[in-house]
Amino acid sequence: MGRLGDFARSLKPGNDRQLAATQYAGRESATERAARKRRESYHRKGVRKAATQGEAWERRDRARDKRGDRYTDWRNT
């Protein structure tokens, strides 16, 4: 049956489980896709945030070394 027939069959009430078992078998559900996208986004944001924090720490540390902070003055030891 063509796409129109598949669409018409999907509108018939009460056959959701049958459609899920046959027509949509092996496909990623909308819920699974949304959860995967959410996990990927969370990971991407976390990596970016950690990199930004690390760079900020490096900038502060270099500035501290340059001006000779009294606690970390490695040049005068």
Phi and psi restraints in degrees (range 20) as a CNS / XPLOR table:
assign (resid 1 and name C) (resid 2 and name N)
       (resid 2 and name CA) (resid 2 and name C) 1.0 -81.3 20.0 2
assign (resid 2 and name N) (resid 2 and name CA)
       (resid 2 and name C) (resid 3 and name N) 1.0 -173.5 20.0 2
assign (resid 2 and name C) (resid 3 and name N)
       (resid 3 and name CA) (resid 3 and name C) 1.0 -63.9 20.0 2
assign (resid 3 and name N) (resid 3 and name CA)
       (resid 3 and name C) (resid 4 and name N) 1.0 -36.4 20.0 2
assign (resid 3 and name C) (resid 4 and name N)
       (resid 4 and name CA) (resid 4 and name C) 1.0 -65.2 20.0 2
assign (resid 4 and name N) (resid 4 and name CA)
       (resid 4 and name C) (resid 5 and name N) 1.0 -40.0 20.0 2
assign (resid 4 and name C) (resid 5 and name N)
       (resid 5 and name CA) (resid 5 and name C) 1.0 -65.4 20.0 2
assign (resid 5 and name N) (resid 5 and name CA)
       (resid 5 and name C) (resid 6 and name N) 1.0 -39.9 20.0 2
assign (resid 5 and name C) (resid 6 and name N)
       (resid 6 and name CA) (resid 6 and name C) 1.0 -62.5 20.0 2
assign (resid 6 and name N) (resid 6 and name CA)
       (resid 6 and name C) (resid 7 and name N) 1.0 -41.1 20.0 2
assign (resid 6 and name C) (resid 7 and name N)
       (resid 7 and name CA) (resid 7 and name C) 1.0 -65.2 20.0 2
assign (resid 7 and name N) (resid 7 and name CA)
       (resid 7 and name C) (resid 8 and name N) 1.0 -45.8 20.0 2
assign (resid 7 and name C) (resid 8 and name N)
       (resid 8 and name CA) (resid 8 and name C) 1.0 -61.9 20.0 2
assign (resid 8 and name N) (resid 8 and name CA)
       (resid 8 and name C) (resid 9 and name N) 1.0 -41.2 20.0 2
assign (resid 8 and name C) (resid 9 and name N)
       (resid 9 and name CA) (resid 9 and name C) 1.0 -65.1 20.0 2
assign (resid 9 and name N) (resid 9 and name CA)
       (resid 9 and name C) (resid 10 and name N) 1.0 -32.4 20.0 2
assign (resid 9 and name C) (resid 10 and name N)
       (resid 10 and name CA) (resid 10 and name C) 1.0 -71.7 20.0 2
assign (resid 10 and name N) (resid 10 and name CA)
       (resid 10 and name C) (resid 11 and name N) 1.0 -20.4 20.0 2
assign (resid 10 and name C) (resid 11 and name N)
       (resid 11 and name CA) (resid 11 and name C) 1.0 -82.7 20.0 2
assign (resid 11 and name N) (resid 11 and name CA)
       (resid 11 and name C) (resid 12 and name N) 1.0 -15.3 20.0 2
assign (resid 11 and name C) (resid 12 and name N)
       (resid 12 and name CA) (resid 12 and name C) 1.0 -67.5 20.0 2
assign (resid 12 and name N) (resid 12 and name CA)
       (resid 12 and name C) (resid 13 and name N) 1.0 125.9 20.0 2
assign (resid 12 and name C) (resid 13 and name N)
       (resid 13 and name CA) (resid 13 and name C) 1.0 -69.7 20.0 2
assign (resid 13 and name N) (resid 13 and name CA)
       (resid 13 and name C) (resid 14 and name N) 1.0 146.5 20.0 2
assign (resid 13 and name C) (resid 14 and name N)
       (resid 14 and name CA) (resid 14 and name C) 1.0 89.4 20.0 2
assign (resid 14 and name N) (resid 14 and name CA)
       (resid 14 and name C) (resid 15 and name N) 1.0 2.8 20.0 2
assign (resid 14 and name C) (resid 15 and name N)
       (resid 15 and name CA) (resid 15 and name C) 1.0 -115.5 20.0 2
assign (resid 15 and name N) (resid 15 and name CA)
       (resid 15 and name C) (resid 16 and name N) 1.0 27.8 20.0 2
assign (resid 15 and name C) (resid 16 and name N)
       (resid 16 and name CA) (resid 16 and name C) 1.0 -62.1 20.0 2
assign (resid 16 and name N) (resid 16 and name CA)
       (resid 16 and name C) (resid 17 and name N) 1.0 -44.9 20.0 2
assign (resid 16 and name C) (resid 17 and name N)
       (resid 17 and name CA) (resid 17 and name C) 1.0 -65.5 20.0 2
assign (resid 17 and name N) (resid 17 and name CA)
       (resid 17 and name C) (resid 18 and name N) 1.0 -38.9 20.0 2
assign (resid 17 and name C) (resid 18 and name N)
       (resid 18 and name CA) (resid 18 and name C) 1.0 -65.5 20.0 2
assign (resid 18 and name N) (resid 18 and name CA)
       (resid 18 and name C) (resid 19 and name N) 1.0 -44.2 20.0 2
assign (resid 18 and name C) (resid 19 and name N)
       (resid 19 and name CA) (resid 19 and name C) 1.0 -63.7 20.0 2
assign (resid 19 and name N) (resid 19 and name CA)
       (resid 19 and name C) (resid 20 and name N) 1.0 -40.5 20.0 2
assign (resid 19 and name C) (resid 20 and name N)
       (resid 20 and name CA) (resid 20 and name C) 1.0 -63.4 20.0 2
assign (resid 20 and name N) (resid 20 and name CA)
       (resid 20 and name C) (resid 21 and name N) 1.0 -37.0 20.0 2
assign (resid 20 and name C) (resid 21 and name N)
       (resid 21 and name CA) (resid 21 and name C) 1.0 -76.7 20.0 2
assign (resid 21 and name N) (resid 21 and name CA)
       (resid 21 and name C) (resid 22 and name N) 1.0 -29.2 20.0 2
assign (resid 21 and name C) (resid 22 and name N)
       (resid 22 and name CA) (resid 22 and name C) 1.0 -108.0 20.0 2
assign (resid 22 and name N) (resid 22 and name CA)
       (resid 22 and name C) (resid 23 and name N) 1.0 -67.3 20.0 2
assign (resid 22 and name C) (resid 23 and name N)
       (resid 23 and name CA) (resid 23 and name C) 1.0 -68.1 20.0 2
assign (resid 23 and name N) (resid 23 and name CA)
       (resid 23 and name C) (resid 24 and name N) 1.0 -36.9 20.0 2
assign (resid 23 and name C) (resid 24 and name N)
       (resid 24 and name CA) (resid 24 and name C) 1.0 -103.9 20.0 2
assign (resid 24 and name N) (resid 24 and name CA)
       (resid 24 and name C) (resid 25 and name N) 1.0 12.2 20.0 2
assign (resid 24 and name C) (resid 25 and name N)
       (resid 25 and name CA) (resid 25 and name C) 1.0 -63.1 20.0 2
assign (resid 25 and name N) (resid 25 and name CA)
       (resid 25 and name C) (resid 26 and name N) 1.0 133.7 20.0 2
assign (resid 25 and name C) (resid 26 and name N)
       (resid 26 and name CA) (resid 26 and name C) 1.0 86.4 20.0 2
assign (resid 26 and name N) (resid 26 and name CA)
       (resid 26 and name C) (resid 27 and name N) 1.0 -6.6 20.0 2
assign (resid 26 and name C) (resid 27 and name N)
       (resid 27 and name CA) (resid 27 and name C) 1.0 -93.5 20.0 2
assign (resid 27 and name N) (resid 27 and name CA)
       (resid 27 and name C) (resid 28 and name N) 1.0 153.1 20.0 2
assign (resid 27 and name C) (resid 28 and name N)
       (resid 28 and name CA) (resid 28 and name C) 1.0 -78.7 20.0 2
assign (resid 28 and name N) (resid 28 and name CA)
       (resid 28 and name C) (resid 29 and name N) 1.0 129.2 20.0 2
assign (resid 28 and name C) (resid 29 and name N)
       (resid 29 and name CA) (resid 29 and name C) 1.0 -74.8 20.0 2
assign (resid 29 and name N) (resid 29 and name CA)
       (resid 29 and name C) (resid 30 and name N) 1.0 163.6 20.0 2
assign (resid 29 and name C) (resid 30 and name N)
       (resid 30 and name CA) (resid 30 and name C) 1.0 -62.4 20.0 2
assign (resid 30 and name N) (resid 30 and name CA)
       (resid 30 and name C) (resid 31 and name N) 1.0 -36.7 20.0 2
assign (resid 30 and name C) (resid 31 and name N)
       (resid 31 and name CA) (resid 31 and name C) 1.0 -66.7 20.0 2
assign (resid 31 and name N) (resid 31 and name CA)
       (resid 31 and name C) (resid 32 and name N) 1.0 -44.9 20.0 2
assign (resid 31 and name C) (resid 32 and name N)
       (resid 32 and name CA) (resid 32 and name C) 1.0 -63.7 20.0 2
assign (resid 32 and name N) (resid 32 and name CA)
       (resid 32 and name C) (resid 33 and name N) 1.0 -39.9 20.0 2
assign (resid 32 and name C) (resid 33 and name N)
       (resid 33 and name CA) (resid 33 and name C) 1.0 -64.5 20.0 2
assign (resid 33 and name N) (resid 33 and name CA)
       (resid 33 and name C) (resid 34 and name N) 1.0 -44.0 20.0 2
assign (resid 33 and name C) (resid 34 and name N)
       (resid 34 and name CA) (resid 34 and name C) 1.0 -62.7 20.0 2
assign (resid 34 and name N) (resid 34 and name CA)
       (resid 34 and name C) (resid 35 and name N) 1.0 -40.9 20.0 2
assign (resid 34 and name C) (resid 35 and name N)
       (resid 35 and name CA) (resid 35 and name C) 1.0 -65.7 20.0 2
assign (resid 35 and name N) (resid 35 and name CA)
       (resid 35 and name C) (resid 36 and name N) 1.0 -41.2 20.0 2
assign (resid 35 and name C) (resid 36 and name N)
       (resid 36 and name CA) (resid 36 and name C) 1.0 -63.7 20.0 2
assign (resid 36 and name N) (resid 36 and name CA)
       (resid 36 and name C) (resid 37 and name N) 1.0 -44.5 20.0 2
assign (resid 36 and name C) (resid 37 and name N)
       (resid 37 and name CA) (resid 37 and name C) 1.0 -62.0 20.0 2
assign (resid 37 and name N) (resid 37 and name CA)
       (resid 37 and name C) (resid 38 and name N) 1.0 -39.6 20.0 2
assign (resid 37 and name C) (resid 38 and name N)
       (resid 38 and name CA) (resid 38 and name C) 1.0 -64.2 20.0 2
assign (resid 38 and name N) (resid 38 and name CA)
       (resid 38 and name C) (resid 39 and name N) 1.0 -42.9 20.0 2
assign (resid 38 and name C) (resid 39 and name N)
       (resid 39 and name CA) (resid 39 and name C) 1.0 -64.0 20.0 2
assign (resid 39 and name N) (resid 39 and name CA)
       (resid 39 and name C) (resid 40 and name N) 1.0 -44.0 20.0 2
assign (resid 39 and name C) (resid 40 and name N)
       (resid 40 and name CA) (resid 40 and name C) 1.0 -62.4 20.0 2
assign (resid 40 and name N) (resid 40 and name CA)
       (resid 40 and name C) (resid 41 and name N) 1.0 -42.1 20.0 2
assign (resid 40 and name C) (resid 41 and name N)
       (resid 41 and name CA) (resid 41 and name C) 1.0 -64.2 20.0 2
assign (resid 41 and name N) (resid 41 and name CA)
       (resid 41 and name C) (resid 42 and name N) 1.0 -43.4 20.0 2
assign (resid 41 and name C) (resid 42 and name N)
       (resid 42 and name CA) (resid 42 and name C) 1.0 -61.0 20.0 2
assign (resid 42 and name N) (resid 42 and name CA)
       (resid 42 and name C) (resid 43 and name N) 1.0 -43.8 20.0 2
assign (resid 42 and name C) (resid 43 and name N)
       (resid 43 and name CA) (resid 43 and name C) 1.0 -64.1 20.0 2
assign (resid 43 and name N) (resid 43 and name CA)
       (resid 43 and name C) (resid 44 and name N) 1.0 -44.5 20.0 2
assign (resid 43 and name C) (resid 44 and name N)
       (resid 44 and name CA) (resid 44 and name C) 1.0 -62.1 20.0 2
assign (resid 44 and name N) (resid 44 and name CA)
       (resid 44 and name C) (resid 45 and name N) 1.0 -43.7 20.0 2
assign (resid 44 and name C) (resid 45 and name N)
       (resid 45 and name CA) (resid 45 and name C) 1.0 -66.6 20.0 2
assign (resid 45 and name N) (resid 45 and name CA)
       (resid 45 and name C) (resid 46 and name N) 1.0 -38.7 20.0 2
assign (resid 45 and name C) (resid 46 and name N)
       (resid 46 and name CA) (resid 46 and name C) 1.0 -65.0 20.0 2
assign (resid 46 and name N) (resid 46 and name CA)
       (resid 46 and name C) (resid 47 and name N) 1.0 -41.2 20.0 2
assign (resid 46 and name C) (resid 47 and name N)
       (resid 47 and name CA) (resid 47 and name C) 1.0 -65.0 20.0 2
assign (resid 47 and name N) (resid 47 and name CA)
       (resid 47 and name C) (resid 48 and name N) 1.0 -45.1 20.0 2
assign (resid 47 and name C) (resid 48 and name N)
       (resid 48 and name CA) (resid 48 and name C) 1.0 -62.3 20.0 2
assign (resid 48 and name N) (resid 48 and name CA)
       (resid 48 and name C) (resid 49 and name N) 1.0 -42.2 20.0 2
assign (resid 48 and name C) (resid 49 and name N)
       (resid 49 and name CA) (resid 49 and name C) 1.0 -64.4 20.0 2
assign (resid 49 and name N) (resid 49 and name CA)
       (resid 49 and name C) (resid 50 and name N) 1.0 -42.9 20.0 2
assign (resid 49 and name C) (resid 50 and name N)
       (resid 50 and name CA) (resid 50 and name C) 1.0 -64.4 20.0 2
assign (resid 50 and name N) (resid 50 and name CA)
       (resid 50 and name C) (resid 51 and name N) 1.0 -40.3 20.0 2
assign (resid 50 and name C) (resid 51 and name N)
       (resid 51 and name CA) (resid 51 and name C) 1.0 -65.0 20.0 2
assign (resid 51 and name N) (resid 51 and name CA)
       (resid 51 and name C) (resid 52 and name N) 1.0 -41.6 20.0 2
assign (resid 51 and name C) (resid 52 and name N)
       (resid 52 and name CA) (resid 52 and name C) 1.0 -63.9 20.0 2
assign (resid 52 and name N) (resid 52 and name CA)
       (resid 52 and name C) (resid 53 and name N) 1.0 -42.8 20.0 2
assign (resid 52 and name C) (resid 53 and name N)
       (resid 53 and name CA) (resid 53 and name C) 1.0 -64.8 20.0 2
assign (resid 53 and name N) (resid 53 and name CA)
       (resid 53 and name C) (resid 54 and name N) 1.0 -39.6 20.0 2
assign (resid 53 and name C) (resid 54 and name N)
       (resid 54 and name CA) (resid 54 and name C) 1.0 -64.7 20.0 2
assign (resid 54 and name N) (resid 54 and name CA)
       (resid 54 and name C) (resid 55 and name N) 1.0 -41.1 20.0 2
assign (resid 54 and name C) (resid 55 and name N)
       (resid 55 and name CA) (resid 55 and name C) 1.0 -65.6 20.0 2
assign (resid 55 and name N) (resid 55 and name CA)
       (resid 55 and name C) (resid 56 and name N) 1.0 -40.5 20.0 2
assign (resid 55 and name C) (resid 56 and name N)
       (resid 56 and name CA) (resid 56 and name C) 1.0 -62.5 20.0 2
assign (resid 56 and name N) (resid 56 and name CA)
       (resid 56 and name C) (resid 57 and name N) 1.0 -41.8 20.0 2
assign (resid 56 and name C) (resid 57 and name N)
       (resid 57 and name CA) (resid 57 and name C) 1.0 -62.2 20.0 2
assign (resid 57 and name N) (resid 57 and name CA)
       (resid 57 and name C) (resid 58 and name N) 1.0 -43.1 20.0 2
assign (resid 57 and name C) (resid 58 and name N)
       (resid 58 and name CA) (resid 58 and name C) 1.0 -61.0 20.0 2
assign (resid 58 and name N) (resid 58 and name CA)
       (resid 58 and name C) (resid 59 and name N) 1.0 -43.8 20.0 2
assign (resid 58 and name C) (resid 59 and name N)
       (resid 59 and name CA) (resid 59 and name C) 1.0 -60.5 20.0 2
assign (resid 59 and name N) (resid 59 and name CA)
       (resid 59 and name C) (resid 60 and name N) 1.0 -45.6 20.0 2
assign (resid 59 and name C) (resid 60 and name N)
       (resid 60 and name CA) (resid 60 and name C) 1.0 -63.8 20.0 2
assign (resid 60 and name N) (resid 60 and name CA)
       (resid 60 and name C) (resid 61 and name N) 1.0 -41.0 20.0 2
assign (resid 60 and name C) (resid 61 and name N)
       (resid 61 and name CA) (resid 61 and name C) 1.0 -65.6 20.0 2
assign (resid 61 and name N) (resid 61 and name CA)
       (resid 61 and name C) (resid 62 and name N) 1.0 -42.9 20.0 2
assign (resid 61 and name C) (resid 62 and name N)
       (resid 62 and name CA) (resid 62 and name C) 1.0 -63.7 20.0 2
assign (resid 62 and name N) (resid 62 and name CA)
       (resid 62 and name C) (resid 63 and name N) 1.0 -41.6 20.0 2
assign (resid 62 and name C) (resid 63 and name N)
       (resid 63 and name CA) (resid 63 and name C) 1.0 -63.7 20.0 2
assign (resid 63 and name N) (resid 63 and name CA)
       (resid 63 and name C) (resid 64 and name N) 1.0 -40.2 20.0 2
assign (resid 63 and name C) (resid 64 and name N)
       (resid 64 and name CA) (resid 64 and name C) 1.0 -62.6 20.0 2
assign (resid 64 and name N) (resid 64 and name CA)
       (resid 64 and name C) (resid 65 and name N) 1.0 -44.4 20.0 2
assign (resid 64 and name C) (resid 65 and name N)
       (resid 65 and name CA) (resid 65 and name C) 1.0 -64.6 20.0 2
assign (resid 65 and name N) (resid 65 and name CA)
       (resid 65 and name C) (resid 66 and name N) 1.0 -37.3 20.0 2
assign (resid 65 and name C) (resid 66 and name N)
       (resid 66 and name CA) (resid 66 and name C) 1.0 -66.7 20.0 2
assign (resid 66 and name N) (resid 66 and name CA)
       (resid 66 and name C) (resid 67 and name N) 1.0 -42.5 20.0 2
assign (resid 66 and name C) (resid 67 and name N)
       (resid 67 and name CA) (resid 67 and name C) 1.0 -87.3 20.0 2
assign (resid 67 and name N) (resid 67 and name CA)
       (resid 67 and name C) (resid 68 and name N) 1.0 -7.6 20.0 2
assign (resid 67 and name C) (resid 68 and name N)
       (resid 68 and name CA) (resid 68 and name C) 1.0 75.1 20.0 2
assign (resid 68 and name N) (resid 68 and name CA)
       (resid 68 and name C) (resid 69 and name N) 1.0 59.8 20.0 2
assign (resid 68 and name C) (resid 69 and name N)
       (resid 69 and name CA) (resid 69 and name C) 1.0 -57.5 20.0 2
assign (resid 69 and name N) (resid 69 and name CA)
       (resid 69 and name C) (resid 70 and name N) 1.0 141.2 20.0 2
assign (resid 69 and name C) (resid 70 and name N)
       (resid 70 and name CA) (resid 70 and name C) 1.0 -66.3 20.0 2
assign (resid 70 and name N) (resid 70 and name CA)
       (resid 70 and name C) (resid 71 and name N) 1.0 -22.4 20.0 2
assign (resid 70 and name C) (resid 71 and name N)
       (resid 71 and name CA) (resid 71 and name C) 1.0 -89.7 20.0 2
assign (resid 71 and name N) (resid 71 and name CA)
       (resid 71 and name C) (resid 72 and name N) 1.0 -26.7 20.0 2
assign (resid 71 and name C) (resid 72 and name N)
       (resid 72 and name CA) (resid 72 and name C) 1.0 -128.4 20.0 2
assign (resid 72 and name N) (resid 72 and name CA)
       (resid 72 and name C) (resid 73 and name N) 1.0 44.6 20.0 2
assign (resid 72 and name C) (resid 73 and name N)
       (resid 73 and name CA) (resid 73 and name C) 1.0 -88.9 20.0 2
assign (resid 73 and name N) (resid 73 and name CA)
       (resid 73 and name C) (resid 74 and name N) 1.0 92.2 20.0 2
assign (resid 73 and name C) (resid 74 and name N)
       (resid 74 and name CA) (resid 74 and name C) 1.0 -78.7 20.0 2
assign (resid 74 and name N) (resid 74 and name CA)
       (resid 74 and name C) (resid 75 and name N) 1.0 -17.0 20.0 2
assign (resid 74 and name C) (resid 75 and name N)
       (resid 75 and name CA) (resid 75 and name C) 1.0 -74.4 20.0 2
assign (resid 75 and name N) (resid 75 and name CA)
       (resid 75 and name C) (resid 76 and name N) 1.0 -27.9 20.0 2
assign (resid 75 and name C) (resid 76 and name N)
       (resid 76 and name CA) (resid 76 and name C) 1.0 -106.0 20.0 2
assign (resid 76 and name N) (resid 76 and name CA)
       (resid 76 and name C) (resid 77 and name N) 1.0 24.2 20.0 2
